[in-house]
Amino acid sequence: MALDSSLRAAVAFKAEGQRCYREKKFREAIGKYHRALLQLKAAQGARPGGLPAPSPGPTTSPGPARLSEEQRRLVENTEVECYDSLTACLLQSELVNYERVREYCLKVLEKQQGNFKATYRAGIAFYHLGDYARALRYLQEARSREPTDTNVLRYIQLTQLKMNRCSLQREDSGSGPGGPARNVVG
């Protein structure tokens, strides 16, 4: 059955991606994870734009086979693992695409709100994209799950520093050419 072969191929590509990651072949791993995701889409009968396949009728061919509960869980778990692993690979890249990291982390968090790595990595992505308020929210959420993680704590400090610096710059820029305005009482 085409459905089973697509699922098997997805799991195999994911495993190859994991092997490449362990060997520090990050670009190759990214390709494997993307191929796994394509196989998962094929298994689900995905249509362009995320639209469901039309239901079979007199003028259409039969739609994709329905996924069993076990197959649905396999698809979802494999998809989450691929997106999670993709973010790990992307963060190892020489030029990190933080927009893609953010996108993939949010996909993981849609399915697994409690995923520590995705929460932490989303915070990193928002930090590097300059959205410090969101970065701080995700990083504080990560800290609530892993209170002693030094990487999380370091990024929280960096984010707070950036937020304070931005706040001071806004205050300075709104005070005119003579420096910051001061209230003089007296």
LUMDREN-45248 format. One record per residue: x negated, y, z of N, C-alpha, C in turn. Coordinates in pm, whole numbers, plus 50000, padded with zeros to 5 digits. Last residue first. Layout:
+--------+---------+-------+---------+----------+-------+--------+---------+-------+
: n.east : n.north :  n.up : ca.east : ca.north : ca.up : c.east : c.north :  c.up :
+--------+---------+-------+---------+----------+-------+--------+---------+-------+
:      X :       Y :     Z :       X :        Y :     Z :      X :       Y :     Z :
...
+--------+---------+-------+---------+----------+-------+--------+---------+-------+
***
This chain:
+--------+---------+-------+---------+----------+-------+--------+---------+-------+
: n.east : n.north :  n.up : ca.east : ca.north : ca.up : c.east : c.north :  c.up :
+--------+---------+-------+---------+----------+-------+--------+---------+-------+
:  48794 :   57311 : 54172 :   48733 :    57400 : 54263 :  48741 :   57540 : 54252 :
:  48689 :   57046 : 53978 :   48787 :    57092 : 54074 :  48722 :   57203 : 54155 :
:  48657 :   56951 : 53654 :   48590 :    57027 : 53761 :  48699 :   57080 : 53853 :
:  48626 :   56676 : 53463 :   48723 :    56752 : 53540 :  48650 :   56821 : 53653 :
:  48450 :   56673 : 53163 :   48451 :    56649 : 53306 :  48558 :   56734 : 53371 :
:  48393 :   56505 : 52858 :   48464 :    56611 : 52931 :  48467 :   56575 : 53078 :
:  48076 :   56410 : 52732 :   48203 :    56374 : 52792 :  48264 :   56491 : 52869 :
:  47950 :   56639 : 52477 :   47939 :    56529 : 52571 :  48074 :   56502 : 52636 :
:  48011 :   56834 : 52294 :   47935 :    56874 : 52412 :  47919 :   56763 : 52513 :
:  48179 :   56743 : 52088 :   48035 :    56745 : 52067 :  47953 :   56777 : 52192 :
:  48443 :   56527 : 52232 :   48389 :    56640 : 52157 :  48237 :   56641 : 52155 :
:  48557 :   56307 : 52350 :   48530 :    56422 : 52434 :  48466 :   56538 : 52361 :
:  48595 :   56062 : 52229 :   48712 :    56149 : 52243 :  48684 :   56277 : 52317 :
:  48360 :   55925 : 52249 :   48397 :    55980 : 52118 :  48516 :   56074 : 52127 :
:  48360 :   55840 : 52517 :   48262 :    55938 : 52470 :  48305 :   56002 : 52339 :
:  48569 :   55652 : 52517 :   48576 :    55769 : 52604 :  48482 :   55877 : 52555 :
:  48470 :   55467 : 52335 :   48597 :    55535 : 52306 :  48609 :   55662 : 52391 :
:  48242 :   55382 : 52471 :   48228 :    55450 : 52341 :  48355 :   55526 : 52305 :
:  48359 :   55254 : 52691 :   48277 :    55374 : 52712 :  48260 :   55452 : 52582 :
:  48482 :   55040 : 52557 :   48563 :    55133 : 52635 :  48487 :   55264 : 52657 :
:  48263 :   54907 : 52455 :   48363 :    54963 : 52362 :  48448 :   55068 : 52433 :
:  48143 :   54829 : 52696 :   48071 :    54916 : 52603 :  48169 :   54984 : 52506 :
:  48340 :   54657 : 52798 :   48302 :    54777 : 52872 :  48233 :   54878 : 52781 :
:  48336 :   54459 : 52599 :   48460 :    54532 : 52625 :  48430 :   54662 : 52700 :
:  48073 :   54365 : 52624 :   48118 :    54427 : 52497 :  48243 :   54511 : 52520 :
:  48088 :   54260 : 52886 :   47993 :    54367 : 52853 :  48037 :   54440 : 52726 :
:  48279 :   54059 : 52847 :   48310 :    54170 : 52936 :  48216 :   54288 : 52911 :
:  48131 :   53893 : 52675 :   48257 :    53953 : 52630 :  48293 :   54073 : 52716 :
:  47920 :   53812 : 52839 :   47893 :    53886 : 52715 :  48017 :   53960 : 52667 :
:  48067 :   53674 : 53038 :   47986 :    53792 : 53072 :  47959 :   53877 : 52948 :
:  48173 :   53469 : 52881 :   48264 :    53559 : 52952 :  48189 :   53688 : 52987 :
:  47939 :   53341 : 52801 :   48020 :    53411 : 52700 :  48122 :   53504 : 52765 :
:  47856 :   53238 : 53051 :   47770 :    53332 : 52978 :  47851 :   53410 : 52874 :
:  48065 :   53061 : 53109 :   48039 :    53175 : 53198 :  47955 :   53282 : 53128 :
:  48031 :   52877 : 52901 :   48156 :    52953 : 52912 :  48132 :   53078 : 52996 :
:  47778 :   52778 : 52968 :   47801 :    52844 : 52838 :  47926 :   52929 : 52841 :
:  47815 :   52660 : 53218 :   47733 :    52781 : 53209 :  47750 :   52853 : 53075 :
:  48090 :   52544 : 53378 :   48024 :    52538 : 53247 :  47948 :   52668 : 53223 :
:  48241 :   52539 : 53606 :   48095 :    52551 : 53622 :  48020 :   52547 : 53490 :
:  48515 :   52508 : 53541 :   48469 :    52628 : 53612 :  48317 :   52646 : 53622 :
:  48692 :   52410 : 53310 :   48553 :    52370 : 53342 :  48486 :   52488 : 53412 :
:  48943 :   52527 : 53308 :   48931 :    52381 : 53291 :  48795 :   52329 : 53332 :
:  48894 :   52793 : 53338 :   48990 :    52732 : 53433 :  48984 :   52579 : 53424 :
:  48730 :   52839 : 53120 :   48670 :    52838 : 53255 :  48765 :   52774 : 53356 :
:  48921 :   52842 : 52917 :   48819 :    52736 : 52919 :  48757 :   52725 : 53058 :
:  49051 :   53076 : 52991 :   49126 :    52950 : 52991 :  49029 :   52832 : 52995 :
:  48846 :   53252 : 52945 :   48895 :    53236 : 53083 :  48977 :   53108 : 53096 :
:  48828 :   53223 : 52667 :   48714 :    53185 : 52752 :  48756 :   53167 : 52898 :
:  49074 :   53325 : 52582 :   49039 :    53184 : 52556 :  48925 :   53138 : 52647 :
:  49051 :   53593 : 52680 :   49164 :    53506 : 52718 :  49129 :   53359 : 52699 :
:  48822 :   53685 : 52551 :   48823 :    53673 : 52696 :  48935 :   53582 : 52743 :
:  48915 :   53685 : 52287 :   48800 :    53603 : 52325 :  48803 :   53579 : 52475 :
:  49113 :   53880 : 52299 :   49150 :    53740 : 52275 :  49038 :   53646 : 52315 :
:  48943 :   54100 : 52350 :   49055 :    54069 : 52441 :  49098 :   53923 : 52424 :
:  48766 :   54106 : 52133 :   48717 :    54072 : 52267 :  48828 :   54038 : 52365 :
:  48719 :   54050 : 51839 :   48847 :    54055 : 51911 :  48819 :   54012 : 52055 :
:  48489 :   54011 : 51692 :   48512 :    54143 : 51752 :  48644 :   54158 : 51823 :
:  48413 :   53771 : 51605 :   48498 :    53847 : 51512 :  48535 :   53984 : 51570 :
:  48283 :   53673 : 51822 :   48201 :    53712 : 51708 :  48281 :   53784 : 51600 :
:  48512 :   53625 : 51985 :   48404 :    53714 : 52029 :  48326 :   53765 : 51908 :
:  48651 :   53433 : 51839 :   48711 :    53565 : 51858 :  48606 :   53666 : 51902 :
:  48461 :   53222 : 51863 :   48498 :    53276 : 51732 :  48558 :   53416 : 51746 :
:  48457 :   53177 : 52140 :   48334 :    53216 : 52070 :  48369 :   53282 : 51937 :
:  48726 :   53097 : 52176 :   48673 :    53215 : 52243 :  48547 :   53267 : 52176 :
:  48720 :   52863 : 52027 :   48807 :    52973 : 51983 :  48761 :   53103 : 52047 :
:  48550 :   52713 : 52189 :   48503 :    52754 : 52056 :  48591 :   52865 : 51997 :
:  48718 :   52676 : 52414 :   48588 :    52745 : 52427 :  48542 :   52798 : 52291 :
:  48927 :   52533 : 52292 :   48954 :    52657 : 52364 :  48826 :   52740 : 52374 :
:  48795 :   52310 : 52192 :   48862 :    52399 : 52099 :  48891 :   52534 : 52164 :
:  48706 :   52197 : 52436 :   48609 :    52240 : 52333 :  48674 :   52339 : 52236 :
:  48951 :   52138 : 52575 :   48851 :    52232 : 52628 :  48760 :   52286 : 52518 :
:  49275 :   52109 : 52498 :   49144 :    52071 : 52444 :  49040 :   52177 : 52484 :
:  49540 :   52147 : 52570 :   49441 :    52128 : 52676 :  49302 :   52096 : 52627 :
:  49694 :   52148 : 52340 :   49673 :    52275 : 52410 :  49562 :   52264 : 52515 :
:  49686 :   51999 : 52066 :   49631 :    51963 : 52198 :  49595 :   52091 : 52273 :
:  49806 :   52119 : 51846 :   49839 :    51979 : 51877 :  49796 :   51939 : 52018 :
:  49708 :   52376 : 51850 :   49851 :    52355 : 51822 :  49895 :   52216 : 51866 :
:  49436 :   52335 : 51880 :   49512 :    52377 : 51998 :  49664 :   52369 : 51976 :
:  49364 :   52274 : 51617 :   49347 :    52173 : 51722 :  49436 :   52208 : 51840 :
:  49420 :   52520 : 51498 :   49490 :    52400 : 51451 :  49482 :   52289 : 51556 :
:  49239 :   52683 : 51631 :   49382 :    52705 : 51654 :  49465 :   52587 : 51605 :
:  49002 :   52582 : 51523 :   49028 :    52570 : 51667 :  49177 :   52587 : 51696 :
:  49032 :   52659 : 51255 :   49030 :    52517 : 51290 :  49056 :   52495 : 51439 :
:  49024 :   52943 : 51280 :   49137 :    52875 : 51216 :  49145 :   52728 : 51259 :
:  48769 :   52985 : 51397 :   48893 :    53026 : 51465 :  49013 :   52949 : 51411 :
:  48608 :   52888 : 51190 :   48601 :    52827 : 51324 :  48729 :   52859 : 51400 :
:  48674 :   53070 : 50989 :   48709 :    52929 : 50970 :  48706 :   52857 : 51105 :
:  48567 :   53298 : 51103 :   48709 :    53294 : 51070 :  48757 :   53151 : 51053 :
:  48297 :   53241 : 51125 :   48377 :    53244 : 51248 :  48527 :   53247 : 51220 :
:  48075 :   53078 : 50973 :   48201 :    53137 : 50928 :  48298 :   53134 : 51047 :
:  47733 :   53132 : 51023 :   47857 :    53076 : 51077 :  47977 :   53152 : 51022 :
:  47463 :   53047 : 50866 :   47557 :    53159 : 50862 :  47694 :   53105 : 50902 :
:  47371 :   52795 : 50952 :   47284 :    52912 : 50957 :  47367 :   53040 : 50955 :
:  47587 :   52595 : 51163 :   47545 :    52649 : 51033 :  47455 :   52770 : 51052 :
:  47698 :   52511 : 51392 :   47557 :    52477 : 51373 :  47501 :   52536 : 51244 :
:  47961 :   52573 : 51367 :   47885 :    52651 : 51464 :  47736 :   52621 : 51457 :
:  48039 :   52374 : 51188 :   48033 :    52513 : 51142 :  47950 :   52599 : 51237 :
:  48038 :   52148 : 51358 :   47945 :    52158 : 51244 :  47928 :   52303 : 51200 :
:  48246 :   52213 : 51533 :   48112 :    52187 : 51587 :  48008 :   52200 : 51476 :
:  48457 :   52230 : 51355 :   48414 :    52351 : 51425 :  48274 :   52332 : 51482 :
:  48474 :   51962 : 51272 :   48438 :    52066 : 51176 :  48390 :   52192 : 51246 :
:  48565 :   51842 : 51505 :   48429 :    51815 : 51461 :  48381 :   51916 : 51357 :
:  48826 :   51942 : 51505 :   48739 :    51967 : 51620 :  48593 :   51947 : 51579 :
:  48921 :   51838 : 51263 :   48913 :    51983 : 51281 :  48819 :   52019 : 51397 :
:  48898 :   51560 : 51326 :   48827 :    51618 : 51212 :  48813 :   51770 : 51228 :
:  49066 :   51530 : 51547 :   48923 :    51499 : 51561 :  48842 :   51560 : 51446 :
:  49312 :   51599 : 51428 :   49259 :    51679 : 51539 :  49108 :   51657 : 51553 :
:  49330 :   51387 : 51238 :   49331 :    51527 : 51195 :  49269 :   51617 : 51303 :
:  49339 :   51165 : 51405 :   49229 :    51178 : 51309 :  49218 :   51323 : 51263 :
:  49580 :   51214 : 51543 :   49453 :    51205 : 51615 :  49333 :   51224 : 51522 :
:  49765 :   51213 : 51325 :   49750 :    51331 : 51411 :  49616 :   51329 : 51484 :
:  49731 :   50951 : 51219 :   49712 :    51070 : 51135 :  49684 :   51192 : 51223 :
:  49797 :   50798 : 51444 :   49665 :    50785 : 51384 :  49633 :   50908 : 51298 :
:  50065 :   50873 : 51478 :   49967 :    50903 : 51584 :  49825 :   50897 : 51529 :
:  50169 :   50770 : 51238 :   50180 :    50913 : 51266 :  50078 :   50955 : 51373 :
:  50122 :   50497 : 51275 :   50053 :    50567 : 51168 :  50056 :   50718 : 51192 :
:  50298 :   50450 : 51491 :   50155 :    50423 : 51505 :  50074 :   50498 : 51399 :
:  50543 :   50514 : 51371 :   50497 :    50590 : 51488 :  50346 :   50572 : 51508 :
:  50503 :   50514 : 51013 :   50548 :    50452 : 51137 :  50495 :   50538 : 51252 :
:  50602 :   50739 : 50762 :   50497 :    50692 : 50852 :  50561 :   50625 : 50973 :
:  50762 :   50659 : 50456 :   50772 :    50712 : 50592 :  50659 :   50655 : 50676 :
:  50614 :   50717 : 50138 :   50662 :    50625 : 50239 :  50665 :   50694 : 50375 :
:  50728 :   50992 : 49935 :   50624 :    50915 : 50003 :  50684 :   50825 : 50110 :
:  51015 :   50935 : 49717 :   50919 :    51017 : 49792 :  50816 :   50929 : 49860 :
:  51095 :   50815 : 49391 :   51096 :    50796 : 49535 :  50985 :   50878 : 49602 :
:  51161 :   51082 : 49158 :   51107 :    50951 : 49189 :  51107 :   50935 : 49341 :
:  51476 :   51240 : 49085 :   51338 :    51241 : 49136 :  51293 :   51099 : 49161 :
:  51737 :   51233 : 49011 :   51644 :    51291 : 48914 :  51499 :   51292 : 48965 :
:  51879 :   51109 : 49219 :   51892 :    51054 : 49084 :  51787 :   51109 : 48988 :
:  51631 :   51123 : 49478 :   51767 :    51138 : 49426 :  51771 :   51085 : 49286 :
:  51435 :   51160 : 49766 :   51465 :    51088 : 49641 :  51611 :   51105 : 49603 :
:  51352 :   51490 : 49865 :   51410 :    51360 : 49897 :  51450 :   51291 : 49768 :
:  51030 :   51634 : 49797 :   51176 :    51632 : 49780 :  51231 :   51494 : 49813 :
:  50793 :   51672 : 50063 :   50828 :    51614 : 49933 :  50980 :   51614 : 49919 :
:  50763 :   51990 : 50229 :   50784 :    51845 : 50228 :  50819 :   51798 : 50087 :
:  50497 :   52224 : 50180 :   50640 :    52190 : 50169 :  50656 :   52039 : 50169 :
:  50241 :   52322 : 50183 :   50289 :    52257 : 50303 :  50436 :   52220 : 50298 :
:  50148 :   52417 : 49947 :   50215 :    52513 : 50035 :  50272 :   52449 : 50159 :
:  50199 :   52110 : 49777 :   50137 :    52242 : 49780 :  50217 :   52337 : 49869 :
:  50270 :   51836 : 50004 :   50296 :    51910 : 49881 :  50225 :   52045 : 49890 :
:  50175 :   51522 : 50138 :   50180 :    51668 : 50146 :  50197 :   51728 : 50008 :
:  50190 :   51256 : 50210 :   50266 :    51302 : 50095 :  50279 :   51451 : 50093 :
:  50031 :   51159 : 50404 :   50156 :    51221 : 50449 :  50243 :   51267 : 50332 :
:  49815 :   51074 : 50258 :   49893 :    50974 : 50333 :  50028 :   51029 : 50376 :
:  49718 :   51317 : 50168 :   49771 :    51221 : 50071 :  49859 :   51118 : 50141 :
:  49627 :   51418 : 50409 :   49734 :    51488 : 50337 :  49800 :   51395 : 50236 :
:  49425 :   51233 : 50460 :   49540 :    51241 : 50551 :  49657 :   51312 : 50485 :
:  49250 :   51294 : 50254 :   49313 :    51162 : 50257 :  49436 :   51162 : 50349 :
:  49174 :   51550 : 50339 :   49244 :    51534 : 50211 :  49315 :   51399 : 50204 :
:  49038 :   51484 : 50574 :   49162 :    51564 : 50582 :  49242 :   51554 : 50452 :
:  48819 :   51348 : 50465 :   48912 :    51277 : 50554 :  49045 :   51351 : 50561 :
:  48698 :   51558 : 50330 :   48753 :    51445 : 50252 :  48852 :   51365 : 50337 :
:  48618 :   51711 : 50550 :   48716 :    51766 : 50455 :  48778 :   51655 : 50371 :
:  48431 :   51536 : 50664 :   48553 :    51570 : 50740 :  48660 :   51629 : 50647 :
:  48240 :   51535 : 50456 :   48309 :    51410 : 50495 :  48437 :   51441 : 50570 :
:  48154 :   51803 : 50457 :   48216 :    51744 : 50337 :  48295 :   51618 : 50370 :
:  48041 :   51816 : 50712 :   48155 :    51903 : 50678 :  48229 :   51846 : 50558 :
:  47826 :   51641 : 50681 :   47935 :    51606 : 50773 :  48060 :   51688 : 50741 :
:  47666 :   51790 : 50510 :   47719 :    51662 : 50463 :  47838 :   51621 : 50550 :
:  47603 :   51999 : 50683 :   47675 :    52026 : 50557 :  47741 :   51899 : 50503 :
:  47465 :   51860 : 50892 :   47592 :    51928 : 50916 :  47671 :   51957 : 50789 :
:  47298 :   51633 : 50989 :   47325 :    51667 : 50848 :  47462 :   51735 : 50846 :
:  47231 :   51522 : 51233 :   47212 :    51667 : 51213 :  47221 :   51708 : 51066 :
:  47311 :   51273 : 51285 :   47183 :    51285 : 51214 :  47149 :   51431 : 51182 :
:  47559 :   51325 : 51389 :   47456 :    51271 : 51479 :  47317 :   51284 : 51418 :
:  47682 :   51401 : 51147 :   47665 :    51499 : 51256 :  47555 :   51453 : 51351 :
:  47688 :   51161 : 51009 :   47610 :    51273 : 50955 :  47583 :   51377 : 51064 :
:  47865 :   51019 : 51176 :   47728 :    50971 : 51156 :  47639 :   51085 : 51106 :
:  48096 :   51172 : 51143 :   48036 :    51160 : 51276 :  47890 :   51113 : 51266 :
:  48142 :   51125 : 50870 :   48116 :    51262 : 50918 :  48049 :   51259 : 51055 :
:  48202 :   50856 : 50879 :   48082 :    50900 : 50807 :  48043 :   51041 : 50850 :
:  48443 :   50874 : 51021 :   48330 :    50801 : 51080 :  48198 :   50840 : 51011 :
:  48595 :   51012 : 50830 :   48571 :    51072 : 50961 :  48451 :   51006 : 51028 :
:  48601 :   50822 : 50625 :   48534 :    50950 : 50602 :  48502 :   51020 : 50735 :
:  48754 :   50624 : 50761 :   48617 :    50594 : 50717 :  48538 :   50723 : 50692 :
:  48996 :   50755 : 50796 :   48922 :    50710 : 50915 :  48776 :   50682 : 50877 :
:  49064 :   50788 : 50524 :   49048 :    50904 : 50614 :  48965 :   50868 : 50735 :
:  49085 :   50524 : 50437 :   48982 :    50611 : 50378 :  48957 :   50732 : 50468 :
:  49307 :   50441 : 50587 :   49177 :    50375 : 50606 :  49064 :   50462 : 50553 :
:  49500 :   50613 : 50477 :   49467 :    50621 : 50619 :  49331 :   50557 : 50647 :
:  49498 :   50522 : 50212 :   49466 :    50662 : 50241 :  49426 :   50679 : 50388 :
:  49583 :   50259 : 50249 :   49449 :    50282 : 50194 :  49406 :   50427 : 50218 :
:  49842 :   50297 : 50350 :   49740 :    50234 : 50433 :  49600 :   50261 : 50380 :
:  49958 :   50417 : 50119 :   49957 :    50486 : 50248 :  49846 :   50430 : 50337 :
:  49948 :   50224 : 49920 :   49868 :    50346 : 49906 :  49855 :   50421 : 50038 :
:  49916 :   49882 : 50000 :   50000 :    50000 : 50000 :  49911 :   50125 : 50000 :
+--------+---------+-------+---------+----------+-------+--------+---------+-------+
***
